[in-house]
């Protein structure tokens, strides 16, 4: 008799559903016979990667037969210089998701609890359940993290708290004073991960630079990525910053050569191209205004966002609107899996991509 493979999996994994990535341009064009599709679904930088990063990546391919620097020494040195930390406070990962998994594997057992918010990043429940821990999901406040609710959820079994700032998919953010007070009030046995994948895009006064706090809070881990503003999502590289003791534990479970040579070279070059980053910030600011002004004109609600995306409230099930947009060659992201069935997450694109989406949405809303 054939074995029940699912029954052999650990209990947490049995309850998980595989992560569903957004629809690709190639898939849409094949299904609908469209040749000029627009993707505004995955919070990618519409400018792409820095030309300097692309050149460095191409150069690195010449040594593709060699294993990468397992310590990522050159990139760590560049990050340490930019961030004002020591190299032994930096952990490199295969995307910042890798760091989220490392900290969970290193510190969380089936006897522990992990706290994260409703409507928070999908990776938090994945890594929590994969290690068999209990998930304590707190209710959101105004679509964002309710720190008081999270504080009240802490127990003797709590080992880890995930906070996305800004949050994906809602774009909400926490000010420095509130977040600092929350971290300061945690008991010693609780670690807190502040996930700052969209850090560079935030222009809000009062938004914290939590890297400056790691020297004061030995239980704090900050994660960032090269996938978003640096446009290197396809190379999968991110990093974590923490105290030396926490970082040393992460490196005990980090796989050898978890970051490839091409990603290491491209990321180092991307750090140096500040002009590309500034251009990306400006484009995002103008694109966000373009989208939200159009929503206002159509009478559609949305959640104010500090990232490079915005959640549009259709005030009705959004799945039919998502499908209709596909027929117009526009890919956005439905977020019903985040408990938001009436919302669509829209990435800020190039001006012409935003306009393509807006015109398609006007037709769909008019027809509805």
C-alpha positions as CSV (number, residue, x, y, z in Angstrom):
1,X,0.0,0.0,0.0
2,X,1.3,3.4,-0.9
3,X,2.5,5.6,2.0
4,X,0.6,8.7,3.1
5,X,3.4,11.1,2.5
6,X,1.6,14.1,4.1
7,X,1.1,12.1,7.3
8,X,4.8,11.6,7.5
9,X,5.5,15.3,7.6
10,X,5.9,17.1,10.9
11,X,2.6,18.5,12.3
12,X,3.2,22.1,11.5
13,X,4.1,21.4,7.9
14,X,0.9,19.3,7.5
15,X,-1.2,22.4,8.2
16,X,0.6,24.7,5.7
17,X,-0.3,25.6,2.2
18,X,2.5,26.3,-0.3
19,X,3.2,29.9,-0.9
20,X,1.5,31.1,-4.0
21,X,3.6,33.6,-6.0
22,X,2.0,36.2,-8.2
23,X,1.2,35.5,-11.8
24,X,4.1,36.2,-14.1
25,X,4.0,38.3,-17.3
26,X,4.9,35.2,-19.4
27,X,2.0,33.2,-17.8
28,X,-0.5,36.0,-18.4
29,X,0.5,36.6,-22.0
30,X,0.4,32.9,-22.8
31,X,-3.1,32.5,-21.2
32,X,-4.7,35.6,-22.7
33,X,-2.7,36.0,-25.9
34,X,-1.4,39.4,-24.8
35,X,2.0,40.7,-25.7
36,X,2.4,43.9,-23.7
37,X,1.3,42.9,-20.2
38,X,2.1,45.1,-17.2
39,X,3.0,43.6,-13.8
40,X,2.3,45.7,-10.7
41,X,2.0,42.7,-8.3
42,X,5.3,41.9,-6.6
43,X,6.6,45.3,-5.3
44,X,9.6,45.2,-7.7
45,X,11.5,48.3,-8.6
46,X,10.2,49.4,-12.0
47,X,13.6,51.0,-12.8
48,X,15.3,47.6,-12.4
49,X,18.7,47.2,-10.9
50,X,21.5,49.7,-11.0
51,X,23.6,49.5,-14.2
52,X,26.6,49.2,-11.9
53,X,25.1,46.2,-10.2
54,X,24.3,44.6,-13.5
55,X,27.9,45.1,-14.7
56,X,29.2,43.6,-11.5
57,X,26.9,40.6,-11.8
58,X,28.1,40.0,-15.3
59,X,31.8,40.2,-14.2
60,X,31.1,37.7,-11.4
61,X,29.8,35.2,-13.9
62,X,33.4,34.7,-15.1
63,X,34.1,32.8,-11.9
64,X,30.9,30.9,-11.8
65,X,32.8,27.6,-11.4
66,X,34.1,28.8,-8.0
67,X,32.2,28.6,-4.7
68,X,31.2,32.0,-3.4
69,X,32.9,33.7,-0.4
70,X,31.0,31.9,2.3
71,X,31.5,34.8,4.7
72,X,30.5,37.5,2.2
73,X,33.5,39.5,3.5
74,X,33.5,42.3,0.9
75,X,29.7,42.9,1.1
76,X,29.7,42.8,4.9
77,X,32.5,45.3,5.0
78,X,30.6,47.6,2.7
79,X,27.4,47.2,4.7
80,X,29.2,47.8,8.0
81,X,30.7,51.0,6.7
82,X,27.4,52.3,5.4
83,X,25.3,51.3,8.5
84,X,27.9,52.1,11.2
85,X,28.0,48.5,12.6
86,X,30.7,45.8,12.9
87,X,30.9,43.0,10.4
88,X,30.2,40.5,13.1
89,X,26.8,42.0,13.5
90,X,25.7,41.2,10.0
91,X,24.2,38.0,8.7
92,X,23.8,37.6,4.9
93,X,20.9,35.6,3.5
94,X,19.3,34.2,0.4
95,X,16.9,37.1,0.5
96,X,15.7,38.6,3.8
97,X,13.3,35.6,4.0
98,X,16.3,33.5,4.7
99,X,17.1,35.5,7.8
100,X,13.5,35.2,9.0
101,X,13.8,31.4,8.7
102,X,17.3,31.3,10.3
103,X,16.1,33.2,13.5
104,X,13.1,31.0,13.8
105,X,15.0,27.7,13.4
106,X,17.7,28.9,15.8
107,X,15.5,30.1,18.6
108,X,12.0,28.6,18.4
109,X,11.0,25.1,19.4
110,X,7.5,23.4,19.4
111,X,7.2,24.5,23.0
112,X,7.4,28.2,22.1
113,X,5.0,30.8,20.7
114,X,5.6,33.4,18.0
115,X,3.6,36.6,17.8
116,X,2.8,38.4,14.6
117,X,-0.1,40.7,13.5
118,X,-3.1,40.0,11.4
119,X,-2.5,41.1,7.8
120,X,1.3,40.7,8.2
121,X,3.8,39.2,5.8
122,X,3.0,35.6,4.7
123,X,6.4,34.2,5.6
124,X,5.8,34.7,9.4
125,X,3.2,31.9,9.6
126,X,5.2,29.7,7.3
127,X,8.4,29.7,9.4
128,X,6.4,29.5,12.6
129,X,4.4,26.4,11.7
130,X,7.4,24.8,10.0
131,X,9.1,24.5,13.4
132,X,5.9,23.4,15.1
133,X,5.5,26.5,17.2
134,X,2.2,28.1,18.2
135,X,1.3,31.2,16.3
136,X,-0.2,34.0,18.4
137,X,-1.9,36.3,15.8
138,X,-3.0,39.6,17.1
139,X,-5.8,41.7,15.7
140,X,-4.6,44.6,13.5
141,X,-5.4,48.2,14.4
142,X,-6.2,50.4,11.4
143,X,-4.7,47.7,9.2
144,X,-1.4,47.9,11.0
145,X,0.4,46.4,14.0
146,X,-1.4,47.0,17.4
147,X,1.6,47.0,19.7
148,X,-0.5,47.0,22.8
149,X,-2.3,43.9,21.7
150,X,1.1,42.3,20.8
151,X,2.4,43.2,24.3
152,X,-0.5,41.6,26.0
153,X,0.0,38.4,24.0
154,X,3.5,37.8,25.4
155,X,3.7,34.8,27.7
156,X,6.4,32.7,29.3
157,X,6.3,30.6,26.1
158,X,6.8,33.5,23.7
159,X,10.2,33.4,22.0
160,X,9.8,35.6,19.0
161,X,7.8,38.7,17.8
162,X,7.7,39.6,14.1
163,X,7.1,43.2,13.2
164,X,7.1,44.5,9.6
165,X,7.8,48.2,9.3
166,X,6.4,49.2,6.9
167,X,4.0,46.3,6.7
168,X,3.4,44.2,3.6
169,X,0.7,44.2,2.2
170,X,-0.9,47.1,4.0
171,X,1.9,49.7,3.8
172,X,1.3,50.9,7.4
173,X,4.2,51.9,9.6
174,X,5.1,52.4,13.3
175,X,6.8,55.6,14.6
176,X,10.1,55.4,16.5
177,X,8.8,56.3,19.9
178,X,6.1,53.6,20.0
179,X,8.3,50.9,18.5
180,X,11.2,51.7,20.8
181,X,8.9,51.6,23.9
182,X,7.5,48.3,22.8
183,X,11.0,46.7,22.4
184,X,12.2,48.1,25.6
185,X,9.3,46.6,27.5
186,X,9.8,43.0,26.3
187,X,11.1,40.4,28.7
188,X,14.6,39.1,28.2
189,X,13.4,35.7,26.8
190,X,11.6,37.4,23.8
191,X,13.4,38.3,20.6
192,X,11.9,40.8,18.2
193,X,12.5,40.9,14.5
194,X,11.8,44.2,12.8
195,X,11.4,43.5,9.1
196,X,12.4,46.6,7.1
197,X,12.3,45.3,3.5
198,X,10.9,48.7,2.4
199,X,13.0,50.8,4.6
200,X,14.6,53.0,1.9
201,X,11.2,54.0,0.4
202,X,9.9,55.5,3.7
203,X,9.7,59.3,3.7
204,X,7.5,59.8,6.8
205,X,8.8,62.0,9.7
206,X,9.2,59.9,12.8
207,X,10.0,56.7,11.0
208,X,12.8,54.9,13.0
209,X,16.2,53.7,11.8
210,X,16.2,50.6,14.1
211,X,19.8,49.6,13.1
212,X,20.9,52.3,15.6
213,X,19.1,50.4,18.4
214,X,20.9,47.0,18.1
215,X,23.6,48.0,20.4
216,X,21.1,48.8,23.2
217,X,18.8,45.8,22.6
218,X,20.6,42.4,22.5
219,X,17.2,40.8,21.6
220,X,16.7,42.9,18.4
221,X,17.2,41.7,14.9
222,X,16.6,44.0,11.9
223,X,16.2,42.6,8.5
224,X,16.6,44.4,5.1
225,X,16.9,43.4,1.5
226,X,18.3,44.1,-1.9
227,X,15.1,42.9,-3.6
228,X,13.1,46.1,-3.4
229,X,14.7,49.5,-4.0
230,X,17.9,48.0,-5.3
231,X,16.0,45.9,-7.9
232,X,17.8,42.6,-7.2
233,X,14.8,40.4,-6.4
234,X,15.9,37.8,-8.9
235,X,19.3,37.3,-7.3
236,X,17.8,36.7,-3.8
237,X,20.0,38.6,-1.3
238,X,19.2,40.2,2.0
239,X,20.7,40.7,5.4
240,X,20.1,41.0,9.1
241,X,21.7,43.3,11.7
242,X,21.9,42.4,15.4
243,X,24.2,42.2,18.3
244,X,27.3,40.0,17.9
245,X,25.9,37.3,20.2
246,X,22.6,36.9,18.3
247,X,24.4,37.1,15.0
248,X,26.8,34.3,16.0
249,X,23.8,32.0,16.8
250,X,22.3,32.7,13.4
251,X,25.5,31.7,11.7
252,X,25.4,28.3,13.5
253,X,22.4,27.4,11.5
254,X,23.1,29.3,8.3
255,X,23.8,27.0,5.4
256,X,27.3,27.2,3.8
257,X,27.4,29.4,0.7
258,X,23.8,30.5,1.1
259,X,24.4,33.6,-1.0
260,X,25.8,33.2,-4.5
261,X,28.7,35.0,-6.0
262,X,26.7,37.0,-8.6
263,X,24.4,38.3,-5.8
264,X,27.3,39.3,-3.6
265,X,28.9,41.3,-6.4
266,X,25.7,42.9,-7.5
267,X,24.7,43.9,-4.0
268,X,28.0,45.5,-3.3
269,X,27.9,47.6,-6.4
270,X,24.2,48.5,-5.7
271,X,25.2,49.9,-2.4
272,X,27.5,52.4,-4.0
273,X,25.0,53.7,-6.6
274,X,23.2,56.2,-4.4
275,X,22.0,58.1,-7.4
276,X,19.9,55.0,-8.6
277,X,18.4,54.8,-5.1
278,X,17.5,58.5,-5.1
279,X,15.9,58.2,-8.5
280,X,13.9,55.2,-7.4
281,X,12.6,57.1,-4.3
282,X,11.6,60.1,-6.5
283,X,9.9,57.8,-9.1
284,X,8.0,56.0,-6.3
285,X,6.8,59.3,-4.7
286,X,5.5,60.6,-8.0
287,X,3.9,57.2,-8.9
288,X,2.2,56.9,-5.5
289,X,0.7,60.4,-6.1
290,X,-0.4,59.4,-9.6
291,X,-2.2,56.3,-8.3
292,X,-3.8,57.8,-5.2
293,X,-5.1,60.8,-7.0
294,X,-6.7,58.5,-9.5
295,X,-8.3,56.5,-6.7
296,X,-9.6,59.7,-5.1
297,X,-11.1,60.8,-8.5
298,X,-12.9,57.4,-8.8
299,X,-14.1,57.5,-5.2
300,X,-12.2,54.4,-4.3
301,X,-10.7,53.9,-0.8
302,X,-7.1,52.8,-0.1
303,X,-4.7,52.4,2.8
304,X,-2.1,55.1,3.0
305,X,1.2,53.4,2.4
306,X,4.8,54.2,3.2
307,X,6.2,51.5,0.8
308,X,6.3,51.2,-3.0
309,X,2.8,49.7,-3.1
310,X,-0.8,50.6,-2.1
311,X,-3.8,48.5,-1.0
312,X,-6.9,49.5,-3.0
313,X,-10.2,48.9,-1.3
314,X,-12.9,47.8,-3.8
315,X,-15.6,47.7,-1.0
316,X,-16.7,44.4,-2.5
317,X,-14.9,41.1,-3.3
318,X,-11.9,42.1,-5.2
319,X,-11.3,38.8,-7.1
320,X,-13.5,39.6,-10.0
321,X,-11.7,43.0,-10.4
322,X,-8.4,41.1,-10.3
323,X,-9.6,38.8,-13.1
324,X,-10.9,41.6,-15.2
325,X,-7.6,43.5,-14.9
326,X,-5.8,40.4,-16.2
327,X,-8.0,40.5,-19.3
328,X,-6.7,44.1,-19.8
329,X,-3.1,42.8,-19.5
330,X,-2.5,44.2,-16.0
331,X,-1.3,42.1,-13.1
332,X,-1.9,43.2,-9.5
333,X,-2.0,41.2,-6.3
334,X,-5.2,40.0,-4.6
335,X,-4.7,39.8,-0.9
336,X,-7.6,37.6,0.3
337,X,-4.9,35.2,1.7
338,X,-4.0,38.0,4.1
339,X,-7.6,38.3,5.3
340,X,-8.3,41.2,3.0
341,X,-10.8,39.9,0.4
342,X,-11.9,43.3,-0.7
343,X,-8.4,44.7,-1.4
344,X,-5.9,44.6,-4.2
345,X,-2.3,45.4,-3.6
346,X,-0.9,47.6,-6.4
347,X,2.9,48.1,-6.9
348,X,3.9,51.6,-8.0
349,X,5.3,51.3,-11.5
350,X,6.6,53.5,-14.2
351,X,4.2,56.4,-15.1
352,X,3.0,54.7,-18.3
353,X,2.4,51.4,-16.4
354,X,0.5,53.2,-13.7
355,X,-1.6,54.9,-16.4
356,X,-2.3,51.6,-18.1
357,X,-3.6,50.2,-14.8
358,X,-5.7,53.3,-14.0
359,X,-7.4,53.3,-17.5
360,X,-8.2,49.6,-17.1
361,X,-9.6,50.1,-13.6
362,X,-11.8,53.0,-14.8
363,X,-13.3,50.7,-17.4
364,X,-13.9,47.9,-14.9
365,X,-15.4,50.2,-12.3
366,X,-17.6,51.8,-14.9
367,X,-18.8,48.5,-16.1
368,X,-19.5,47.3,-12.5
